[in-house]
Amino acid sequence: MLNLNHFQSGTAAVLALGLTATTMAPLVAPAPSFAQSTNFIDVSSNYWASEFIGELSQRGIIAGFPDGSFRPNAPVTRAQFAAMLRKANQDFNKPAIRGGNSFVDVASNYWANPAIQEAYQTGFLSGYPGNIFRPEQNIPREQVLVALSNGLNFSSSGSTSELVSFYRDGSQISNFARAPIAAATENRLVVNYPNVAFLNPTRNATRAEVAAFMYQALVATEQAPVISSQYIIDPNPAPVAFTIPAGTSIPVKYKKDKILLAQEETIPLTLTVDLNITTADE
């Protein structure tokens, strides 16, 4: 189930007078440091997706270009994604669940036709109304996650309505994608760079992002070891504690209109924080 306290809290925090803050974790996490390097000239060892790209490259699931580049920020077409899925399915080992489909816009001699047919037969990808596939269309992030989630038969234990609140831009997720993306989130397939709070569902997926999603799918199916990255979405994270510097003014409120005290009288008093306390990157 999705933990809605991941990015923002829907409940007011309670501040008890007389308590002192203890030393907590830093407000902003340090930038990741990856040991894994790749052979691509445009993917440095400290690039956010370096490990994902390096691992998939070693497995032969993704490849670079003749000039030695990977072009991590380039978009991915639906045909290219189907080709990646075909190679990844050597690890997923997903059998066919339906017959092939002769899409009207995919010729039998089209370079990616075998991959498209396999991606369709195994349930990873489907077409559009009118029996078209749109092989040259760039694939959005939400479609990549839907394909992986559906193809691997992931399901969500929570309500899709929670998804809208879980991501800051959750309302932008297409209706058809909400249940699969909820399942993808619960299975830790989602990797959001640079801001984990934003899914950017309708933005075209980059080659680096597709590599990250696909590697996480391998992890979820126990076909690959876990990679440590601060950009992998944890659906049930531990509460993040942080230090509020002494002297910081915090808007608070009391449940009653007045506080009545006799001279020199002291009473326990609990005030409720009136506004969300956010970290520097929010």
C-alpha positions as CSV (number, residue, x, y, z in Angstrom):
1,M,0.0,0.0,0.0
2,L,1.2,3.5,-0.8
3,N,2.4,5.6,2.1
4,L,0.9,9.1,1.6
5,N,3.4,10.6,4.1
6,H,6.2,10.0,1.6
7,F,6.2,13.5,0.1
8,Q,3.7,15.4,2.2
9,S,1.6,14.9,5.3
10,G,-2.1,15.2,5.2
11,T,-2.2,15.4,9.0
12,A,-1.1,18.2,11.2
13,A,2.1,17.7,13.2
14,V,1.9,18.3,17.0
15,L,4.4,20.4,18.8
16,A,4.6,20.0,22.6
17,L,6.0,22.9,24.5
18,G,9.0,22.2,26.6
19,L,10.5,19.6,24.3
20,T,13.9,20.1,22.8
21,A,14.9,18.8,19.4
22,T,17.7,16.2,19.2
23,T,20.2,15.9,16.5
24,M,18.6,14.3,13.5
25,A,19.4,13.4,9.9
26,P,20.4,16.2,7.5
27,L,17.6,17.9,5.7
28,V,19.0,17.3,2.2
29,A,20.4,13.9,1.2
30,P,23.9,14.0,-0.3
31,A,24.4,13.4,-4.0
32,P,24.9,9.7,-4.7
33,S,28.3,8.3,-5.5
34,F,28.3,5.3,-7.8
35,A,31.3,3.0,-8.2
36,Q,29.9,1.4,-11.3
37,S,31.2,2.9,-14.5
38,T,30.1,2.3,-18.1
39,N,32.0,2.1,-21.4
40,F,29.9,4.9,-22.9
41,I,31.6,8.2,-23.5
42,D,28.6,10.3,-22.3
43,V,27.8,8.3,-19.1
44,S,30.2,9.3,-16.4
45,S,30.6,7.2,-13.3
46,N,28.7,9.7,-11.1
47,Y,25.8,10.1,-13.6
48,W,22.5,9.4,-11.7
49,A,21.6,6.4,-13.9
50,S,25.2,5.1,-14.4
51,E,24.7,1.8,-12.5
52,F,21.3,1.0,-14.2
53,I,22.8,1.6,-17.6
54,G,26.0,-0.3,-16.9
55,E,24.2,-3.4,-15.6
56,L,21.8,-3.6,-18.5
57,S,24.6,-3.0,-20.9
58,Q,26.5,-6.0,-19.4
59,R,23.4,-8.1,-19.8
60,G,23.0,-7.1,-23.5
61,I,19.6,-5.6,-22.9
62,I,20.7,-2.1,-24.1
63,A,23.4,-1.0,-26.3
64,G,25.1,2.2,-27.4
65,F,25.8,3.9,-30.7
66,P,28.8,3.4,-33.1
67,D,30.5,6.6,-31.8
68,G,30.7,5.1,-28.3
69,S,27.9,7.1,-26.9
70,F,24.7,6.0,-25.1
71,R,22.7,9.3,-25.4
72,P,21.0,8.9,-22.0
73,N,18.7,11.9,-22.5
74,A,17.4,10.8,-25.9
75,P,13.8,9.7,-26.2
76,V,12.8,6.0,-26.8
77,T,10.3,5.0,-29.5
78,R,7.8,2.3,-28.9
79,A,9.7,0.1,-31.4
80,Q,12.9,0.6,-29.6
81,F,11.3,-0.2,-26.2
82,A,9.8,-3.4,-27.7
83,A,13.3,-4.4,-28.7
84,M,14.6,-3.8,-25.2
85,L,11.7,-5.8,-23.8
86,R,12.5,-8.7,-26.1
87,K,16.1,-8.9,-24.7
88,A,15.0,-8.3,-21.1
89,N,12.5,-11.2,-21.4
90,Q,15.4,-13.6,-21.6
91,D,15.6,-12.8,-17.8
92,F,11.9,-12.3,-17.2
93,N,11.1,-15.5,-19.1
94,K,7.5,-14.4,-19.6
95,P,5.6,-16.9,-21.9
96,A,3.2,-15.9,-24.6
97,I,-0.4,-15.3,-23.3
98,R,-2.0,-14.5,-26.6
99,G,-1.4,-14.8,-30.3
100,G,0.3,-12.4,-32.6
101,N,-1.3,-9.3,-34.1
102,S,-0.7,-7.8,-37.6
103,F,-0.7,-4.1,-36.8
104,V,-1.5,-2.1,-39.9
105,D,1.4,0.3,-39.4
106,V,4.1,-2.4,-38.8
107,A,5.2,-4.2,-41.9
108,S,6.3,-7.8,-41.7
109,N,9.8,-6.8,-42.8
110,Y,10.0,-3.8,-40.3
111,W,13.2,-4.1,-38.3
112,A,11.4,-4.3,-34.9
113,N,8.4,-6.5,-36.0
114,P,9.6,-9.6,-34.2
115,A,10.2,-7.7,-31.0
116,I,6.8,-5.9,-31.3
117,Q,5.1,-9.3,-31.8
118,E,6.8,-10.8,-28.8
119,A,6.0,-7.8,-26.6
120,Y,2.4,-8.0,-27.7
121,Q,2.1,-11.8,-27.2
122,T,3.7,-11.7,-23.7
123,G,1.4,-8.9,-22.6
124,F,3.9,-6.1,-22.2
125,L,2.6,-3.9,-25.0
126,S,-0.7,-3.4,-26.8
127,G,-1.8,-1.3,-29.7
128,Y,-4.2,1.6,-30.2
129,P,-7.7,1.6,-31.6
130,G,-7.7,0.8,-35.3
131,N,-5.2,-2.0,-34.8
132,I,-2.2,0.5,-35.0
133,F,1.0,0.3,-33.0
134,R,2.7,3.6,-33.7
135,P,6.2,2.1,-33.7
136,E,8.0,5.4,-34.3
137,Q,6.1,7.3,-31.5
138,N,8.2,8.3,-28.5
139,I,7.0,6.4,-25.5
140,P,5.9,8.4,-22.4
141,R,7.1,7.4,-18.9
142,E,3.7,6.2,-17.8
143,Q,3.5,3.8,-20.8
144,V,6.8,2.3,-19.9
145,L,5.7,1.7,-16.3
146,V,2.3,0.3,-17.5
147,A,4.0,-2.1,-19.9
148,L,6.4,-3.4,-17.2
149,S,3.7,-3.6,-14.6
150,N,1.1,-5.4,-16.8
151,G,3.7,-7.7,-18.5
152,L,4.9,-8.9,-15.1
153,N,1.4,-9.2,-13.7
154,F,2.0,-6.7,-10.8
155,S,-1.0,-5.6,-8.9
156,S,-1.6,-2.9,-6.2
157,S,-2.9,-3.6,-2.7
158,G,-4.2,-0.1,-2.3
159,S,-6.6,2.3,-4.0
160,T,-5.6,4.1,-7.1
161,S,-7.1,7.3,-5.5
162,E,-4.1,7.2,-3.2
163,L,-1.8,7.5,-6.2
164,V,-3.0,11.0,-7.0
165,S,-1.8,12.2,-3.6
166,F,1.4,10.2,-3.6
167,Y,3.0,12.1,-6.4
168,R,2.9,15.8,-6.6
169,D,1.7,15.5,-10.2
170,G,-0.4,12.4,-9.6
171,S,-3.4,14.1,-11.1
172,Q,-1.7,14.1,-14.5
173,I,-1.5,10.2,-14.6
174,S,-3.9,8.9,-17.3
175,N,-6.8,6.9,-16.0
176,F,-5.7,3.7,-17.9
177,A,-2.3,4.0,-16.2
178,R,-3.2,4.5,-12.6
179,A,-3.7,1.0,-11.4
180,P,-0.5,-0.3,-13.2
181,I,1.6,2.7,-11.9
182,A,0.3,2.1,-8.4
183,A,1.5,-1.5,-8.7
184,A,4.8,-0.3,-10.2
185,T,5.3,2.0,-7.3
186,E,4.6,-0.7,-4.7
187,N,7.1,-2.9,-6.5
188,R,9.8,-0.1,-6.5
189,L,10.0,0.1,-10.3
190,V,9.6,3.9,-10.3
191,V,12.8,6.0,-10.4
192,N,12.3,9.8,-10.4
193,Y,15.2,12.1,-11.2
194,P,15.9,14.8,-10.2
195,N,12.9,15.3,-7.9
196,V,11.4,12.1,-6.4
197,A,8.1,13.8,-5.7
198,F,7.3,14.2,-9.4
199,L,6.5,11.3,-11.7
200,N,6.2,13.4,-14.9
201,P,3.9,10.7,-16.3
202,T,3.2,12.1,-19.8
203,R,6.8,13.3,-20.5
204,N,8.7,11.2,-23.0
205,A,10.9,8.7,-21.3
206,T,14.6,9.0,-21.8
207,R,17.0,6.1,-22.5
208,A,18.4,6.5,-19.0
209,E,14.9,6.4,-17.4
210,V,13.9,3.4,-19.4
211,A,17.1,1.6,-18.3
212,A,16.3,2.5,-14.6
213,F,12.7,1.3,-14.9
214,M,13.7,-2.0,-16.6
215,Y,16.5,-2.7,-14.1
216,Q,14.1,-2.2,-11.2
217,A,11.7,-4.6,-12.9
218,L,14.6,-7.2,-12.9
219,V,15.2,-6.5,-9.2
220,A,11.4,-6.9,-8.5
221,T,11.4,-10.3,-10.1
222,E,14.6,-11.3,-8.3
223,Q,16.6,-11.4,-11.5
224,A,19.1,-8.7,-10.5
225,P,20.7,-7.4,-7.3
226,V,19.5,-4.3,-5.6
227,I,21.1,-1.0,-6.6
228,S,21.2,1.8,-4.1
229,S,19.9,5.1,-5.4
230,Q,18.2,8.0,-3.7
231,Y,15.9,8.3,-6.8
232,I,14.2,4.9,-6.4
233,I,10.7,5.5,-5.0
234,D,10.1,3.7,-1.7
235,P,6.3,3.2,-1.2
236,N,6.7,2.8,2.5
237,P,9.7,4.9,3.6
238,A,10.8,5.4,7.2
239,P,9.8,8.8,8.5
240,V,12.4,11.4,7.8
241,A,13.6,13.3,10.8
242,F,15.2,16.6,10.5
243,T,16.5,19.4,12.8
244,I,14.6,22.7,13.1
245,P,17.2,25.3,14.1
246,A,16.8,27.0,17.4
247,G,14.9,30.3,17.1
248,T,12.9,29.2,14.1
249,S,9.4,30.7,14.0
250,I,6.7,28.0,13.4
251,P,3.1,28.9,12.8
252,V,1.0,27.1,15.5
253,K,-2.6,27.1,16.7
254,Y,-4.5,26.0,19.8
255,K,-7.8,24.2,19.7
256,K,-9.5,26.8,21.9
257,D,-9.9,30.5,21.3
258,K,-8.4,31.5,24.7
259,I,-5.8,30.3,27.2
260,L,-6.7,31.3,30.7
261,L,-4.0,31.2,33.4
262,A,-3.9,32.4,37.0
263,Q,-0.8,34.5,38.0
264,E,2.3,32.2,38.1
265,E,0.2,29.2,37.1
266,T,1.7,26.7,34.7
267,I,-0.2,24.1,32.7
268,P,0.8,21.5,30.1
269,L,0.0,23.0,26.7
270,T,-0.1,21.3,23.3
271,L,-0.1,23.4,20.1
272,T,-0.7,22.2,16.6
273,V,1.5,23.2,13.8
274,D,-0.7,25.2,11.4
275,L,1.3,24.8,8.2
276,N,3.3,21.9,6.7
277,I,7.0,22.0,7.5
278,T,8.8,21.3,4.3
279,T,12.4,20.6,3.5
280,A,14.6,22.8,1.3
281,D,13.9,20.8,-1.9
282,E,10.2,21.0,-1.7
